[in-house]
Amino acid sequence: MAERITGHTELIGLMAYPIRHSSSPAMHNEAFAYLGLDYAYLAFEVDNNTLEDAVKGIRALKLVGSNVSMPNKTVVGQYLDKLSPAAELCGAVNTIVNENGVLTGHITDGIGFMQALKDNDIDVIGKKMTIAGAGGAATAIEIQAALDGVKEISIFNIHDKFWANAEETVRKINEKTDCKATLYDLDDKEKLREEMADSYIFVNGTGVGMKPLEGMSVVPDKSFFRPELIVIDVPYSPLETKMRSMAKEVGCKTMNGLGMMLFQGAAAFKLWTGKDMPIEHMKEVLNIRYDD
């Protein structure tokens, strides 16, 4: 890294809290080095209270851009100049691009999720998905899945600050796509069991399973799973969450969020640099194996 940093090195950030667990800096910096690009990627602990000042810093310091993760995805748009159509539809941003001081928000999470499924030979098109979550990442997954052709989506969320966002997501999906979306209370575990029972895939799109909620699961016990159900946990730190462990015991095919992280990162990488991320090389570096 020291040999790469020069007076001309361009900076890209990652703004989230907590964030020290993230694999994104290693991924992007390795890709920059592999392609010989003079960029550096750093993680910054930024929450909602410091987000506005951090966005101002992107302009002031002339950063190329930044990734945005929890808890900032659904909040940061108000501080930007423009939103991509997908980001506007999702009401969330995970990638900021700085073009001569004009900050545009994009969302690549949904693209990354769907590409990771495809890369692991999982075909959810025309099938039913049940998903927990209504925050930035979950919403992006729900919107992109509907746009790509998932037949039905059952969305579960607790009655928190994201409930209204979930209601709006359901409305958008039902009005603007051919997918049928329904919202349920995540505290209704029997309804969760019922919807999972005839789903092709179950996705945990919440932060449950990662710090500070490590060791917890949105699914109470392994009786909710059946061997044919594909189970995806968007958190990837730790790699083996309690939910994935239970699903594996039953015989489910499972994935963590590393594949999604890789492919959403590749889409952001292209927005910043105009170059394709070296995917196969990055899989080796990050030790991404779908059977983990």
KAKA-V911017 format. One record per backbone hydrogen bond with DSSP energy under -0.5 kcal/mol. CO is the residue of the C=O (numbers start at 0). NH is the residue of the N-H. If there is no record, write none. Layout:
co/nh
CO/NH
CO/NH
This chain:
co/nh
0/3
0/4
5/8
9/39
10/63
10/64
11/41
12/66
13/15
13/43
14/68
15/45
18/21
22/26
23/27
24/28
25/29
26/30
27/31
28/32
29/33
30/34
31/35
31/36
32/35
36/38
37/9
39/11
41/13
43/15
43/45
46/49
46/50
49/53
50/54
51/55
52/56
53/57
54/58
55/59
56/60
57/62
58/61
63/97
64/12
65/95
66/14
68/71
69/16
71/74
71/75
72/92
74/77
75/78
76/79
81/104
83/87
84/88
85/89
86/90
86/91
93/67
94/105
95/65
96/98
96/103
97/99
98/101
100/102
101/98
101/103
102/80
102/81
103/96
104/83
105/93
105/94
107/111
108/112
109/113
110/114
111/115
112/116
113/117
114/118
115/119
116/119
116/121
117/120
120/122
121/123
123/126
126/150
126/151
127/199
127/200
128/153
129/202
130/132
130/155
131/204
134/138
135/139
136/140
137/141
138/142
139/143
140/144
141/145
142/146
143/147
144/148
144/149
145/148
148/125
150/179
151/128
152/154
152/181
153/130
154/183
155/132
156/185
157/159
159/162
161/165
162/166
163/167
164/168
165/169
166/170
167/171
168/172
169/173
170/174
171/175
172/176
178/180
179/152
181/154
183/156
184/187
186/188
187/191
188/192
189/193
190/194
191/195
192/196
193/197
194/197
195/198
199/229
200/129
201/231
202/131
202/204
203/233
204/137
206/209
208/214
209/208
209/212
212/208
212/215
217/219
220/223
221/224
225/228
228/252
229/201
230/254
231/203
231/233
234/256
236/210
238/240
240/244
241/245
242/246
243/247
244/248
245/249
246/250
246/251
247/250
252/230
254/232
255/258
256/260
257/261
258/262
259/263
260/264
261/265
262/266
263/267
264/268
265/269
266/270
267/271
268/272
268/274
269/273
276/278
277/281
278/282
279/283
280/284
281/285
282/286
282/287
286/288
288/291
